[in-house]
């Protein structure tokens, strides 16, 4: 294959998680055991330092109809509110009201926060069922994939373009970037949020590797991409959301002066060796050690006769369970809050999903798959913690 960003063929395999099903392919009872498996291998471009998957599950398979919704998690909703308020305070726009386009707008949770601030909002969401939810909630949403063609059809330049957690999903990578360039007003700001590979490495968060995530960005590699389309990151901050993300502020090249804070973040990235082949190989070794540690934890508790549930059914949890080779013999069920996943089974591991209100009581221990919401989870389950229920975090940023 060629590098998704620069076209180079100098790609080195660095993390191999074996063959896995598409992680968001939650199964009905009649589908269990029939799901397809695909390679899940990260390769590193020696030329532009972009980490990426070497196999693409078609976007039509992954994004036309899915069960992920933004609004079910209180901490994510709070993050979206804080982001909207920050953008509104940080930047001034001449249009009244200012306008925002959200790419991969999901159920409209982020755009609702901008609506509350008086913005004219437009969402583009590929999943028809989720777009219908957004429109029903009063958030104007176009049910399409965003790319250059869609941008031209919209025929509008926006003061703000938002992409929260979708910029690493892009099969049509360069078409999307060109669409952003076309749709961004001359003094507009593109707010791009992506899971930060530097923190993935430091936290051994290998479970954030799955087929929807085609690319894994550093500050250096994302700018290598943006620069090919006349765009430039001028400021950024690191946020704890999703276990460690970058919120980048991007404009047309030369439109805004680069901040010292961004230069400092880039220097820290260089000092950590984030963009080196060796750092990725160390990441793979740490993931293998994590597997050994967690399987030992399971063996000890199962020998004691303890009942273990999984807490949450996020897509990344399927990467983790399939790589760890866990199944119904180890985990009796996955406990979810999202009603769209009620009664389904996890792909690969085939563990049944139950909603919180369906439980008769807590297990002896939880394997916390939604580990990025640790604080919220422990607060909601304070009574279980007090009663002695164990909460095991296979990935715990606080420890790194």
N, C-alpha and C positions, 0 to 999 in steps of 0.2 A: 504494500500500500504506500501511498504518499502521505506526508504530513498534512493534516487538515488545515493548518494555518499557512505554511510556507511552501508546501509541495515537495519538500526534500524526501528522499528515500532512505536517509540515514536515521533509521528508527531502531532503538534498542529495547527489547523486552525487559521490563523491570519488575512487574508485579503480576503473577499468574494465580488467579483464584479458581482455576478449573473451569469446567463447563457448568453453566448455571442457567436456570430459566430467567426470562425477563421478570424482574423483581416486582412489578406492579400487576402481574398477571394472577391476581387472586382468583381462586378456583371454586366453581360450584361442585357439589358432591359428585356429579356425573362427569366432571372433567379431571378429577384427581388421577394422576399418573399418566395423563395424555398430553401434558404440556411440553412444548419443545424446549430444548436446551441449546445454549450458544456459548462460544468461548468468551471468557471474561478476563482479558489480558490488557494491562496497561503498557504502552510503549512510550519511550522518551525520544523526542526529536533532538538530535545532536546539534542541529543548525539553529533552531529558534527556541529550544528549551521548553517546548510544550508537551505536557503529558496528556495522553489520549488513549482511547480504546482502539484496538486494531480491528474491531468488528462492529458493524452497525446493524442493529435491529431497526427495520424501517419505521420512520416516524408515524406512519399511518397505523402501525400495529400498536405503538406505545401511547399515542396521545389523542386519538380520535374519541376514545371512550374509556375513561379511567375513574377511579374512586377516591382520588386525593382531593380534599377541600381544605382551604386555608383557615376557614373560620372556626374550626373545632378546638383550636389550641389558644388559650388565653394569652400566653406569653408571645405567641406569634402575632396575634392581633395588637397587643401592646407595642410590639416592635414596629409594626406597620404604622401605628398612630405616631410614634416618636419620629419615624423617618419622614412622614409627611410634614410634621411640624418643623422638623429641622430644615427640610428643603424650603419650606415657606418662609422661614426666618432668615435663612442663609443667602437666599437669592431674591432679587427683585426683577419683575418682568413688566414690559410696557403694555401688554395686552390686558384688557379688563373685560371679563375675568380671564385669568391665566388658564392655559389648557394643559392637559396631561394625557399621554397615551401610555397604557400599560400593556406590555408584551407578555403573553402568558398570564393573563389577568385572573385566571381561576374563577372563584365564586364572587369576585369583586371586593373582597375584604380590604385590600390596599386602596382601591379607588374610592371606597366609601369614606375613608379618612380624608382624601382630597376633596370629595364632595362637601364634607363638613366645613372645609376651609374656603368654599366658594369656587372651586375650580370646575371648569368644563371638562368632563372626563369621557374617555373612550377606551374600552378594553378590547383586546384581541385575544381570543382563547380558542385553541384548536379542538378541545373536547366539547362536543355539541351538548351533552347532558349538563356539563358544568356551566357552559355559557348560558343555557336556559335558566339555570338557577340564578345567575348574576342578573340577567334581564328581569326576571321575576322580582328581584330585590331592588329594582330601580337603577341598576348600573348598566348603561348602554354598552353592549358587548357584541362584537362581530365574531361569529363562529368560523374562524379560518386559521390557518397557519400564517404567521407573520413572515413576510419576505419582501423583496424589492417590489414584486408585483402588487402585493397587498398594500404596500406603502403608497404606490402610485394611485391605486384605487381609492384610498382614503383621501388623497388630494389635499392634505392639510399639513402645515408645519406646526409643531407643538413646542410650548415653552419647556415642558418637562417630558422626557420619555423614561419610563421605569421598566426595569427587568429584574424581578426578584426571584432568584433561584432558577432561572430558565436559560441563562446565557451559556451554560455548559451543556445544554440539551441539544444544541443546534446542528441538525444534519445539513441544512442549507446555510452553513456558517457565513459565507461571504455574501450571499444574497441578503441575509438578515442584516448584516453590518451595513450594506449599501442602503437597505431600507431605512435604517436608523439615520444614516447621513442625510438622506432625502427628507425625512420627516422631522428632523431637528431644526428648530428656528435658529437664525444666525447667532443669537446670544443664548440659545437654549442649553439645557443641562440634561445629559443622559445619566440617570442614576442606575448603576449596574451593581447587582449584589451577587456574589459567587462564593461558594465554599473555598476557603483559602488552603492551597496545597501545603503551605508552610506549616499550618496548624494541623492539617491531616497527618503530616509526617511526625510532628512532635507528639500528637495525641494517639498515634497508631490507630487512627480512625479509618482503617481500610474498608469498613462497611459502607463508607460513602462512595465507594466504587460500585457502580451498577450500570446496566445497559442504557438507562436514560441519561446518565452523565457521560457524555462522549469526550469531554475535555476537563482537565484539572489545572486551573490557572494559578500562576504566581503573578505578582505585579509586573514582572518583566515580560512574561509571555502574553499576558492580556494586552499590554501596550504594543507588543509586536504585531498582534492581530489588528488592533484599532488603528495603528499607524498606516496600515495598508488601505484604509478607507478614509483618510483625511480626518481622523478623530484622535483626540489626545486626552488622557487622564490628567487632570490638573490638581486633584486632591483625593484623598482616600482616608478611611478610618477602618480599624479592625473592630468587629462586633462579635459578641459571644453567640449570636443567633446561629442555629444549626451546628453548634459545636465549634464555631469559629469561622467567620465569614469576613470578606472585604466588602465595604460599601464604597464604591468608586464614583467619583464625580467627573464626568467626561464632557468635553465640548468639541467644537470644530477646532482643528489644529491652529494654535496661535491665538485663539479667541480669548483665553484666560491665562493668567500667569500661574505657573506651577508653584505649589506651596512648599515651604520648608518641611512641613510634616510629611508630605509624600516622599520627598527626597530622603528623609530619615527612615521611613519604612522600607524604601528600596535598599538603603545601606544595610539595614538589619537583615534583610532577605539575603543580600550578598554575603554578609558575615556568617550567616547560618549555613551557607552552602545549599540553599533550597533548590537552586537550579543546576545542581550537579548530578551526574549519573550515580555517583557513590551514595549520595543521600537517598536516592530512590531505592537503591539496593539494600541499604540499611533498613528502610521502611518495610520492605518485603520480609526481611529476617525478623523484624519485630512483630509483624503480623503472624508469622508462623509460631513465635513464642507465645503470643496471645492465645492462639488456638490451643496449644498445649496446656496453658494455665487454666483456661476455662473448662476444657474437658476434664482436667483433674478435679476442679471444683464440682462438676456434675457427678463424677464417679464417687466422690466422698459423700455427697448428700443422698444420692440414690442408694448407696450402701446403708445409709442410716434410715432408709424408708421414707424420706421426705418427699412431699409433693411440690413440684415446681411448675409455675406458670410463666409465660412470657408476658411482659408488660408493654403494651403497644404492639401495633402491627405495621410499622413503617416499612417502606421499601428497603431501606438499608438493613433492616432486621433480617430480611431474606438473604441478602449477601452474607451476613454474619452466620446465620444458622446453617446455610448450605456449605459455607467454607469450613465451619466447625464440625460439620457432619452430625447435626442434631436433628431429631425427629420426635414423633409422638411418644416414643419410649422414654425420652428424657423430659419433654415439655408437654404437659397434658392439654393446654390450650393457650391461645394468645388473647389477652384482655384488651379490648378496644373501646373507644368512645365514639368513633365515626360510624353512624348507622348504615352507611353504604357497604360496610364490610361484614355486617352481621351474617352469620351462617356460612361464610366462605372459608376456604382453606388456603394456607400459605403455599406458594409455588415451591416445588422441590421438596421441602420438608413435610408438607401435607399435614400441618398442625391446624386444628379447628379454631376458628375465631369466635369469641363470645363478647357480648357487650357487658360493661361493668354491672349494669342492673340485672343481668341474668345469673350472676354468681350467687351461690349459696353462702359463700364465705371466702376468706382469703386462703391462699396456699401457705405452705411453710416458707417458701422462698419465691421471689420473682427474679427472673433474668430480665433486666430492664433494657429493652431494645430501643425505646425512644429516649436514650440516655442524654440527648442534647437538651431535654426539658427536665433535667435533674431537680432543680429547685422547685419547680411547679409540682412535679410528681411527689416529692417527699412532703411537701406541704399538704397536698390533697390526701396523702396516705399517712398522715401523722398518727392516726389511731392504730393503724397496722404496725407502724414502726414501734410504737409504744408497747404493742402486744407481742413483740418479738419476731415479727415477720422479717425475713432477711431480704434486702434489696441489693442484688449483685449487678454492678455496672461494668460490663465487659470493656467499655471505653469510658474513661473518666478524665476529662481535661483537667480537673482540679489536681490530679496527681502528677501532671507533667509541667 
